[in-house]
Amino acid sequence: MAQMALLPIAPIVLLPFIVVFFILIFPLWLVAIALLGALMLVARGLDYLLRLVGMTTPTALARGVSNAFHWTLSWGGLANRRDRPPPPKT
């Protein structure tokens, strides 16, 4: 019976959550970061082309995509840096 007291219970209980996180959530997060990063590059390219042509918009097209990218990068705002002021609301 003393051997059962030495059995680590916490890793066994947390194993399903760890598996779900690393098998499902983390890869989907990486895909979302990659897609938003590519979309942000396209939007910045369009902004550059529109400026070259002389067509301007009140706000840059890439601003919304950049906000979404940084929001996703920070796990939905959970991991915002405390040494920076919060980003402006648009």
C-alpha positions, 0 to 999 in steps of 0.5 A, a space after each residue: 500500500 505504501 507504493 501507491 502513495 508514491 504514484 504521481 496522480 497529478 500527471 495522470 489526471 492532467 494527461 488528457 488536457 495535455 494531449 488535447 492541448 498539444 494535439 488539437 489546440 496548438 497546431 490549430 493556433 499555428 495554422 491560424 498564425 500562418 494564415 493571418 500572417 500571410 493575409 497581413 502581408 497581402 493586405 500590406 502589399 495592397 496598401 502599398 499598391 494603393 498608395 503608389 496609385 494615389 488611392 487612399 483609405 481613411 485607415 490602412 487595410 492592414 490595420 484590422 488584419 494586424 490587430 487580429 494577428 496580434 490578438 491571435 498571437 497573444 492567445 486572445 489577449 491572455 498573454 498581453 505584455 504588462 510593460 506596454 499600454 493596451 493597443 488602441 481600440 479600433 
